[in-house]
Amino acid sequence: MQKRWIFEEEFDGDVVSTLQQELNVSESLARVLNQRGIGDLDGAKSFFKPSLEQLHDPFLMKDMDIAAKRLSAAIHQGESILVYGDYDVDGTTAVATFFGFLSEFYDKLAFYIPDRYQEGYGVSEQGIEYAAENGFSLIVTLDCGIKAVDRVNQANALGIDVIICDHHMPGDELPAATAVLDPKRTDCDYPYKELSGCGVGFKLLQAYCQLEEIEENRLLQYLDLLAVSIASDIVPITGENRVLAYFGLRKLNAAPRPGLQALVNLCKSRKELTISGIVFGIGPRINAAGRMDHAGAAVDLLLAKTIDEAEALADAINDKNDERRNFDSTITEEALDMISSSETMLNAKSTVLFKNDWHKGVIGIVASRCIEKYYKPTVILTESNDMVTGSARSVHGFDVYSAITECSELLEQYGGHMYAAGVTMPSENVDAFKKKFEEVVSSRITQEQLKPVITIDTVIYLDEINERFFNIINKMGPFGPKNMQPVFVAENVHATNAKVLKGEHLKFTVNQEGTDAAIEAIGFGFGEYVDLIDSGMRFHLAFTIEENDFRGIKSLQLFVKDIKFD
């Protein structure tokens, strides 16, 4: 599929010039830094050397003082506290962090994860009933609750206080909870809006530590879990998230808790774990527990005290992940067949598919797979508990949550972000939803948005690439949303030694006239280009720079993102 190259052009020429001189870097690197919000030497220093001192005061968050005091009172008075979390990676890591930390010195605690299939997303009626029946007087919700108006009213009527820790967009009405912690509240002045659900819970614990004069180092031992939540929930790796991810990855690579160590061992990677490594290795395995069975197993794993206990739990979760993969590939195949065999669907601006027996646990993954092939806002629906439930995913620049909001009269429940959302509706509304969603998407989406995007940081010459250049780029990590690994373009290059590996991958040496550079490049899935580039034809190459470690010999290598011919 033809990709659209978008060149990042937000930079200040004067600032770039100053950075170039003060940091003694090339203009292209200074430009990349400026595009990441760095405007002076001090900004560069704090960017390249993240510090925990850069974390914001948790009491800047609306309701934080109320929440910390209520938590403190509950512990001093010996109340029973229920830690309630969502069933995805963000929710389970949040519960493991919150429950794990408090249980070090307090034992009147339990955690509750709703069953994805019996209770669905968010705070459930069953969850509130469980709290009432078991004598809990305080519920702390993590990664959910911001729209739980009815459920909080139910808790209040039963004499149970609720503290909400969430990071999703609030609805028109906030729940009448004791405290509502969500940096996305319109009346919240917290300086950083993009925390994960686990991150909001962490800030409450940070405030509690300050209130009770508990050594913060005890809490920082949980940063490995927080890094997993930040990576897996695809939140921006900027500001406070970047600092938390930086130190969380250090902990994860140096001394992870047993549960995460067991998952790292299953990934069988010898490389240092990155945000990307979490997204593709650890995250799916934790998610599989809730997708295929009950996510409580994931929390048990993350709270494991010994590596032996953790490995037994991790093996069981890994089996669930293998099961999830089988469902994933089968349903994806069915979904793609449904699209390719329908002229109407091929011509539509959106994709909405429904099959009553698809496994609810993988429909979000299937939606993403459909976008890889057809690149349209996509909703995959299945039947669950006499309702139709679905996951939506979007394309670059298109707000799928806003589009779904336009269809709200057909929905029983919905929630999410710009690029991912969930919906629940009566089965009789499916056809009307398909029609309305297509109407909304068609009226809003542009032709440009229907093409996959590669964002290019800047054009460079190949002879700029050396060890120092690569090392400076590396220090810009951790890489992830809003702080992606820089993508460069080298123009009018040509290839030598081109060959196809395993029938589909392209390997070649790339050269550029006017420079002495000759650098190895690898392009996964670009094998079809071999004859064109082997002909000596000039082309433009979009790439990232990687370090290749072959039998202990390290060298720089270009990782091909796209190839364009004039």
Buried (B, 14 or more C-beta within 10 A) or exposed (E): EEBBBEEBEEBEEEBBEBBBEEBEBBBBBBBBBBBBEBBEEEBBEBBEEBEEEBBBEBBBBBBBBBBBBBBBEBBEEEBBBBBBBBBBBBBBBBBBBBBBBBBEEBEBBBBBBBBBBEBBBBBBEEBBEBBBEEEBBBBBBBBBBBBBBEBBBBBBEBEBBBBBBBBBBBBEEBBEBBBBBBBBBEEBEBEBBBBBBBBBBBBBBBBBBBBEEBEEEEBBBBBBBBBBBBBBBBBBBBBBBBBBBBBBBBBBBEEBBBBBBBBBEBBEEEEEBBBEBBBEBBBBBBBBBBBBBBBBBBBBBBBBEEBEBBBEBBEBBBEBBEBBBEBBBBBBEEBBEBBEEEEEBEEBBBBBBBBEEBBBBBBBBBBBBBBEBBBBBBBBBBBBEEBBBBBBBBBBEBBBBEBBBBBEEBBBBBBBBEBBBBBBBEEEBBEEBBEBBBBBBEEBBEEEBBBBBBBBBBBBBBBBBEEEBEEBBEEBBBBBBBBBBBBBBBBEBBBEEBEBEEEEBBBBBBBBEEBEBEBBBBBEEBBEBBEBBBEEEBBBBBBBBBEEEEEEEEEBBBBBBBBBEE
